[in-house]
Amino acid sequence: MFTSLLGELKNWFGRAFLLAVWLPVFVFASVATAVYLAGAGALTSSAARWAQWSADEKIILSAEFIIVVTLVAFVLDFVQVSITRLFEGYWDDLPLLRIFGRWRRQRFEREINRLNQRLDHLSEKIPELEAATQPVEPLKAEFNSLEERRQLGFPPRGYEAHLMPTRLGNLYKAAELYPYDRYGMDTVIIWPRLREVLPDKIVERLQEVKTAVDFLLLFSALSIIFSLLAVPYLWARGAQAWLVLTCASGLLLGWLSYRAALSPAQAYTELLKVAFDLHRKALLKALGLRAPATLSQEQALWRDVSDFIFRGIPPAPDWQFDAPAMKKED
């Protein structure tokens, strides 16, 4: 959800677009061109021909290459959300991946069960040891570590049905469910409106971290696609084994890039949670609604707001709007 709603934070030809999309496309387009020429046995002759061309011819060819790269980058920028969702594990429309995803969910279910059981055991054991004046610091450290892993990496307790088949998907799902679990906010409905009242500082920080995630995910996708296309091509052309193996290493590079994306993705999801924690009342003010005095009242209010915006259900009669400030007449 956040991947689609924050996609427009990137500006065309802005820093985010250049780093997250254009640069990976340029790198892989250059490497793909070299591999194609090497497979065709024309790499050396092409380099010699390039050296013989005039400066104007080199500039024209370079400009054409950059234009093509830019056009491809624009296309990939428009499908960046789909690429991210693929890494998140939205595979229901892909038969083979759907089967793999079912197996991955079962694996995460077992992992969550082990985490919950250990956390429950520690939550019972620690008070017993404290009552007996026995040392509990190692157990507390383990409990905090496991609780952090549980809260950051998976949907909250009671929402296990929302498990995703990938680590990235579960990171994003945990952040998506966080506002609903804490404040009763329908994230899909509230987030586009909350985003409009966020300070520029947090929006810039969100964009910065999201750019790192997008870069690594696109780099991962291009690495995998490159290997899947280059290896059969070079094999059919009878290329040297070292070149085929080098191109096949793109699969490993793709996996490493995906794993590297999990770190900024976690920072990104924590920033999203901070946005809801600190600025949700600014949205209430922008909507002209009075902030409730208790958490239970706030949860009921956000549910009413979501129903009113999305379904048009009339709000409760006790909704209280803040009166607009009256301008003093001269």
C-alpha positions in Angstrom: 0.0 0.0 0.0 2.7 2.5 1.0 4.7 1.5 -2.1 1.9 2.7 -4.4 1.0 5.8 -2.4 4.5 7.1 -2.1 5.5 6.4 -5.6 4.7 9.9 -6.8 7.3 11.4 -4.3 9.9 11.0 -7.0 10.1 13.8 -9.5 11.0 13.3 -13.2 14.7 14.0 -13.6 14.9 14.6 -9.9 17.6 13.1 -7.7 15.4 10.2 -6.7 14.7 9.3 -10.3 18.3 9.5 -11.4 19.6 7.4 -8.5 16.8 4.9 -8.2 15.9 4.3 -11.8 18.1 5.9 -14.4 21.4 4.9 -13.0 20.7 1.1 -12.7 19.2 1.1 -16.2 22.3 2.9 -17.6 24.6 0.4 -15.9 22.8 -2.7 -17.1 22.2 -1.3 -20.6 26.0 -0.7 -20.9 26.8 -4.2 -19.7 24.1 -5.8 -21.8 25.5 -4.0 -24.9 29.0 -5.3 -24.1 27.7 -8.8 -23.6 25.8 -8.8 -26.8 28.8 -7.7 -28.8 31.0 -10.2 -27.0 28.6 -13.0 -27.8 28.5 -12.0 -31.4 32.3 -11.8 -31.5 32.2 -8.2 -32.4 33.4 -6.6 -29.2 37.0 -6.0 -30.3 36.0 -4.8 -33.8 33.4 -2.5 -32.3 35.9 -1.0 -30.0 38.3 -0.4 -32.9 35.6 1.1 -35.0 34.6 3.4 -32.1 38.3 4.6 -31.8 38.2 5.6 -35.6 35.0 7.6 -35.4 35.1 11.4 -35.2 34.1 13.3 -32.0 30.8 14.3 -33.6 29.9 10.7 -34.4 30.8 9.6 -30.9 28.6 12.4 -29.4 25.6 11.5 -31.6 25.9 7.8 -30.8 26.3 8.5 -27.1 23.3 10.8 -27.2 21.2 8.2 -28.9 22.2 5.6 -26.2 21.3 8.0 -23.4 18.0 8.8 -24.9 17.1 5.1 -25.2 18.3 4.5 -21.6 16.1 7.5 -20.4 13.0 6.2 -22.2 13.5 2.7 -20.7 14.0 4.3 -17.3 10.8 6.2 -17.6 8.9 3.0 -18.4 10.5 1.2 -15.5 9.7 4.2 -13.3 6.0 3.8 -14.1 6.1 0.0 -13.2 8.3 0.5 -10.1 5.3 -0.1 -7.9 4.6 -3.4 -9.7 8.3 -4.4 -9.2 8.1 -3.6 -5.5 4.9 -5.5 -5.1 6.5 -8.5 -6.8 9.3 -8.4 -4.2 6.6 -8.0 -1.4 5.0 -11.3 -2.5 1.8 -10.3 -4.2 1.9 -13.5 -6.3 -1.8 -14.6 -6.4 -2.0 -14.0 -10.2 1.3 -15.9 -10.9 0.7 -19.7 -10.7 4.2 -20.9 -10.0 5.0 -18.1 -7.6 1.6 -18.6 -5.9 2.6 -22.2 -5.0 6.0 -21.0 -3.8 4.4 -18.2 -1.8 2.1 -20.7 0.0 5.2 -22.6 1.1 6.9 -19.4 2.2 3.8 -18.3 4.3 3.8 -21.7 6.0 7.5 -21.3 6.8 6.8 -17.8 8.3 3.9 -19.2 10.3 6.2 -21.7 11.9 8.7 -19.0 12.6 6.1 -16.7 14.2 4.7 -19.6 16.3 8.2 -20.3 17.6 8.7 -16.6 18.4 5.4 -16.3 20.2 6.0 -19.4 22.2 9.4 -18.2 23.3 8.1 -14.8 24.1 5.3 -16.2 26.1 7.7 -18.5 28.0 10.0 -15.6 28.8 7.2 -13.3 29.9 6.3 -16.0 32.5 9.8 -17.0 33.4 11.2 -13.5 34.0 8.8 -12.5 36.8 9.3 -15.8 38.5 13.1 -15.3 38.5 12.7 -11.7 39.7 10.5 -12.9 42.6 13.2 -15.4 43.5 15.9 -12.6 43.2 17.8 -14.5 40.5 19.6 -12.8 37.6 17.3 -12.1 34.7 19.3 -9.7 32.5 20.2 -12.3 29.8 16.6 -13.3 29.6 15.4 -9.7 29.4 17.9 -9.0 26.6 16.7 -12.1 24.7 13.1 -11.0 25.2 13.7 -7.5 23.9 15.6 -8.8 20.9 12.8 -11.3 20.0 10.1 -8.8 20.7 11.8 -6.3 18.3 12.1 -8.9 15.7 8.5 -9.9 16.1 7.1 -6.3 16.0 9.3 -5.0 13.1 9.3 -8.0 10.9 5.8 -9.5 11.0 2.1 -8.3 11.3 0.9 -7.7 14.9 -0.5 -10.5 16.9 -4.0 -11.4 15.8 -3.2 -10.4 12.2 -1.3 -13.5 11.2 -3.8 -14.0 8.3 -2.0 -11.0 6.6 1.3 -12.8 6.4 3.3 -12.2 3.2 5.6 -14.7 1.6 8.7 -12.4 1.7 10.6 -10.5 4.3 10.0 -7.3 2.5 6.3 -7.9 2.3 6.1 -8.6 6.0 8.0 -5.4 6.8 5.6 -3.3 4.8 2.6 -5.2 6.1 3.6 -4.6 9.7 3.8 -0.9 9.0 0.5 -0.9 7.2 -1.3 -2.6 10.1 0.4 -0.5 12.8 -1.9 2.5 12.6 -5.0 0.3 12.6 -3.8 -1.8 15.5 -2.8 1.3 17.6 -5.3 3.9 16.6 -8.1 2.2 14.6 -7.0 4.1 11.4 -7.8 2.5 8.1 -4.3 3.1 6.6 -5.3 2.9 2.9 -7.9 5.6 3.4 -6.1 7.8 5.9 -2.5 7.8 4.5 -3.1 9.9 1.4 -4.7 12.6 3.6 -2.0 12.4 6.3 0.7 12.7 3.7 -0.6 16.2 2.8 0.0 17.5 6.3 3.4 16.0 6.9 6.3 18.4 7.4 8.7 18.8 4.6 11.5 17.3 6.7 9.8 13.9 7.2 8.7 13.8 3.6 12.3 14.4 2.4 13.5 11.7 4.8 10.9 9.3 3.5 11.9 10.0 -0.1 15.5 9.6 0.7 15.1 6.2 2.3 12.5 5.1 -0.3 15.0 6.0 -3.0 17.6 3.6 -1.5 15.0 0.8 -1.4 13.8 1.4 -5.0 17.4 1.5 -6.2 18.3 -1.9 -4.6 15.1 -3.6 -5.7 15.4 -2.4 -9.3 19.1 -3.4 -9.3 18.0 -6.8 -8.0 15.3 -7.2 -10.7 17.7 -6.1 -13.5 20.4 -8.5 -12.3 18.1 -11.4 -12.4 16.7 -10.5 -15.8 20.1 -9.9 -17.2 21.4 -13.4 -16.1 18.3 -15.2 -17.4 18.7 -13.6 -20.8 22.5 -13.4 -21.1 23.4 -16.9 -20.0 21.3 -18.7 -22.7 22.4 -16.2 -25.3 26.1 -16.7 -24.6 25.7 -20.4 -24.2 24.0 -20.6 -27.7 26.8 -18.4 -29.1 29.5 -20.7 -27.7 31.0 -18.0 -25.6 33.9 -18.8 -23.2 32.9 -20.4 -19.9 34.3 -17.6 -17.7 32.0 -15.1 -19.4 28.9 -17.3 -19.0 29.7 -17.9 -15.4 30.3 -14.2 -14.8 26.9 -13.4 -16.3 25.3 -16.2 -14.2 26.6 -14.5 -11.1 23.9 -11.9 -11.7 21.4 -14.3 -9.9 23.6 -14.1 -6.8 23.9 -10.3 -7.2 20.2 -10.0 -7.4 19.6 -11.9 -4.2 22.3 -9.9 -2.4 20.7 -6.6 -3.6 17.3 -7.8 -2.3 18.7 -8.7 1.0 20.5 -5.3 1.2 17.2 -3.5 0.5 15.7 -4.9 3.7 17.7 -2.6 5.9 16.5 0.7 4.3 13.1 -0.8 4.0 13.0 -1.3 7.8 14.1 2.3 8.3 11.4 3.4 5.8 8.6 1.5 7.7 9.7 3.0 11.0 9.5 6.5 9.5 5.9 5.7 8.4 5.0 4.7 11.9 6.5 7.9 13.3 4.4 9.9 10.8 1.2 8.3 12.2 2.3 8.6 15.8 3.3 12.3 15.6 1.2 13.9 12.9 -2.2 12.2 13.0 -3.6 15.0 15.2 -2.5 17.5 12.6 -4.7 15.7 10.2 -7.6 15.9 12.6 -7.0 19.6 12.8 -6.9 19.9 9.0 -10.2 18.1 8.9 -11.6 20.5 11.5 -12.1 17.7 14.1 -11.4 18.1 17.7 -8.8 15.7 19.1 -10.3 13.2 21.6 -9.2 13.1 25.2 -8.7 9.3 25.4 -7.3 6.6 23.2 -10.5 4.7 23.0 -12.3 7.8 21.9 -9.7 8.4 19.3 -9.9 4.9 17.9 -13.7 5.2 17.6 -13.3 8.6 15.8 -10.8 7.2 13.3 -13.1 4.3 12.5 -15.9 6.9 11.9 -13.7 9.0 9.8 -12.7 6.0 7.6 -16.3 4.9 7.2 -17.4 8.5 6.3 -14.7 9.0 3.7 -14.7 5.6 2.1 -18.3 4.4 2.5 -20.2 7.7 3.1 -21.6 6.4 6.3 -22.9 9.5 8.3 -20.7 10.2 11.4 -21.8 9.9 15.0 -23.9 12.8 16.2 -21.3 13.7 18.8 -18.6 14.6 16.3 -17.2 17.9 17.4 -15.7 20.4 14.9 -13.5 23.1 16.0 -15.0 26.5 15.1 -12.8 28.4 12.5 -11.0 31.4 13.9 -12.8 34.6 13.2 -10.8 37.5 11.7 -10.9 40.7 13.6 -12.4 43.6 11.7 -10.5 46.8 11.4 
